[in-house]
Amino acid sequence: MEVLTSQPTIKKKFLEIRKHTEAICSSLQKDDFSVQPVAFVSPPKWHLGHTTWFFEQFVLSVYKEDYTLFSEDFAFYFNSYYNNVGERILRVNRGNMTRPTTDEVYKYRTYINHHLSEFLSNDVDQGILDLVEIGLQHEQQHQELLMYDIKYIFGNQPAFPVLDTTVELKPETTHDYLTIKEGLYEIGHKGKDFCFDNEQGLHKVYIHNCEISKSLVTNGEYLEFIEAGGYSNFNLWHADGWDWVQNNNIQAPMYWHRTEQGYKQYTLKGLKDLNKGLPVSHISFYEAWAFAEWKEMRLPTEFEWEVASKQLNYGQLWEWTNSAYLPYPKYQKAEGAIGEYNGKFMVNTMVMRGASIATPKDHSRPTYRNFFTPETRWQFSGIRLAK
């Protein structure tokens, strides 16, 4: 990838992004920082440490002369999945760490902020600046993951805590469809601005005539699916999806609670009455696919979505596509640890497109390829239909 940056620009961006990560955590109490209710949720303290370790591991310890590690142990604590850089604590055990303390992790962040700011005040090769940019994009990804994880931590507590944030969904207002004409289209990232390696490999894809909804499926529409017996009709589900429903007793989207007064939904503003006009959220691929089957429609492919994106008002929720996460033509995985970032996950996952209300500013683009396994739904996910 080619990223055009300069030291003053990237230093300013570095400090702003680092500050925003801590702002997300500003309304947490000390007891909130180490909680890990399930394996796929990481404690907020771990996110704060991991995003800091990334800059220390890949930039400062390699390129800053006479740099001293903050702690020899932190690579073990805060490495995520990079086999190239050594052993690490198992993901399921991240919540067992009461040490290092939250205060120590914040001191670690201050230490790295100081050293990297100092490093970026001098002349730095473009290749190193590009690596810093990857670190910044990585931290922005974790800012969104922080929102997912904090919501899961809060949403599974009896008190249903409120997070001090302005992040909230807006009602869907249109029910029209846009038409994509049959033809050959270019797919993939163009230009010299930042993109991840999985977006590269500009190539042509033939698309047949289709229509894509201009709006996301709403809570009200999804409620009709539930009331029509959608979760008890095996004909609507993939075999794996039906097993998932049965084995986990799934009866509604994540964070929906059935009460005598009707459904309520946990939001970052607390437990609220279900707003039927808002887009349905926290939906797995299995659920999205089954709903589309029930509507006698389908999910768009990621290629159809990318072609349509110029005419879509997207960004409320990440949108499931019916495309498996696979490499584009001529995809080349980078050598070493950075090559582990995307390539090794290109199996058993589905592509999501767009962005969500939890996505940091300037961290979305039409070619962005997000990806999750089909049962996951703690992310801010939604449904857009095609036919």
C-alpha positions, 0 to 999 in steps of 0.5 A, spaced: 500 500 500 502 507 498 500 512 504 502 519 503 503 522 510 508 527 513 511 527 520 507 533 523 500 530 520 501 523 523 503 526 529 497 530 530 493 524 528 496 519 533 495 524 539 488 525 537 486 517 536 490 515 542 486 521 546 479 518 543 480 511 545 481 514 552 475 518 551 471 512 550 473 509 557 472 515 560 465 514 564 467 507 566 469 505 573 475 501 575 471 495 576 469 495 569 476 495 566 477 487 567 471 484 566 470 479 560 463 475 561 465 471 554 471 469 550 469 473 544 469 479 549 476 483 551 476 487 557 477 494 556 483 494 560 486 489 555 484 494 549 488 500 552 494 495 553 494 492 546 493 498 542 499 501 545 503 494 545 502 495 537 506 501 537 511 499 541 512 492 538 512 494 531 515 501 531 519 503 537 522 497 539 525 496 532 526 503 529 527 508 535 534 508 537 536 506 545 529 505 546 527 501 553 521 497 553 516 499 558 515 492 561 518 485 558 512 482 560 507 486 556 508 483 550 505 476 553 500 480 556 497 484 550 499 480 544 493 478 540 494 473 535 501 475 532 505 468 532 511 471 529 512 475 535 512 470 540 507 467 546 501 470 549 496 469 554 490 466 551 484 470 549 479 467 554 484 468 560 484 476 558 479 477 564 483 474 569 488 479 569 488 484 575 495 485 574 497 489 571 492 494 574 488 499 570 493 505 572 499 501 570 496 500 563 494 508 563 502 509 565 504 505 559 499 509 554 503 515 557 510 512 556 508 510 549 505 516 547 511 520 549 516 516 546 512 515 539 511 523 539 518 524 540 520 519 535 515 522 530 518 529 531 524 527 527 525 525 520 522 518 519 522 514 513 516 513 509 516 506 510 516 507 518 510 512 517 506 507 513 507 502 519 505 508 524 499 509 519 497 501 520 497 502 527 493 508 527 488 504 523 488 498 528 487 503 534 481 505 530 478 498 529 479 497 537 475 503 538 469 500 535 471 493 538 471 497 545 464 499 544 462 492 542 465 489 548 463 495 553 456 494 551 456 487 552 459 487 559 454 492 561 448 489 557 449 483 561 449 486 568 442 486 572 443 494 572 443 495 565 448 501 566 448 507 561 455 509 557 456 516 557 456 517 549 452 520 543 452 513 539 445 512 537 441 509 531 436 513 527 429 511 524 429 508 517 425 513 513 425 510 506 423 503 503 425 504 496 429 500 492 435 502 487 436 498 481 443 495 479 444 494 471 447 488 469 454 489 467 461 488 468 464 493 474 470 494 477 471 492 485 477 494 489 480 500 492 483 505 487 487 511 489 493 512 494 489 513 500 490 508 506 486 501 505 488 494 508 491 489 503 484 485 503 481 491 499 487 491 494 487 487 487 482 491 483 478 487 478 472 486 474 466 482 476 460 481 472 453 483 476 446 481 474 440 485 474 438 486 481 435 491 486 437 493 493 433 496 498 435 503 500 434 502 507 436 497 513 431 492 516 427 495 522 425 492 529 418 492 527 419 488 520 424 483 524 418 483 530 413 480 524 419 475 523 419 473 530 411 473 531 410 469 524 415 463 527 421 465 524 425 462 529 421 455 529 421 454 522 427 450 520 426 451 512 428 458 513 435 457 516 442 454 513 443 447 517 449 450 521 444 456 523 439 452 525 443 448 529 446 454 532 438 457 534 437 450 537 443 449 541 443 456 544 435 457 544 436 463 540 429 467 540 430 474 538 436 479 536 441 480 542 439 485 547 432 484 546 428 482 552 421 479 552 417 482 558 409 482 560 409 489 556 412 487 550 419 487 548 425 492 551 432 493 548 438 494 551 442 500 548 448 504 551 442 509 553 440 503 558 434 499 557 428 502 553 422 500 550 423 497 543 423 502 537 420 499 531 422 504 527 430 503 528 434 498 524 434 492 527 441 491 530 446 485 533 444 480 528 448 474 526 449 472 519 444 466 520 439 471 522 440 475 517 439 470 511 433 467 515 430 473 515 431 474 507 429 467 506 422 469 510 421 475 505 423 471 499 429 475 498 436 475 499 442 478 502 446 482 497 453 480 495 459 484 497 460 486 490 453 488 489 453 492 495 460 496 493 457 498 486 450 500 490 454 504 495 455 511 492 447 511 492 446 508 499 446 512 505 450 507 509 453 508 516 448 506 521 450 498 522 455 494 518 451 490 513 451 482 512 453 480 505 452 473 502 459 473 500 465 469 503 471 473 506 476 470 500 482 474 497 481 478 491 485 476 485 493 477 486 492 478 493 499 478 496 500 477 504 505 481 507 511 477 510 512 477 518 507 479 523 503 484 519 501 479 514 497 475 519 493 481 520 488 479 515 490 473 510 489 468 515 482 469 517 480 468 510 476 462 511 469 460 515 467 468 515 462 472 511 464 479 509 460 485 512 460 492 508 459 499 510 460 502 517 456 503 524 455 508 529 461 506 533 465 506 527 470 512 528 470 518 524 474 517 517 475 510 518 470 507 513 470 507 505 466 503 500 471 498 499 472 496 506 471 489 507 469 487 515 469 480 516 466 476 522 464 468 523 456 467 521 454 466 529 457 473 531 452 478 533 455 483 538 458 487 533 453 493 531 450 489 525 444 490 521 440 487 514 439 490 507 435 486 503 436 485 495 432 481 490 
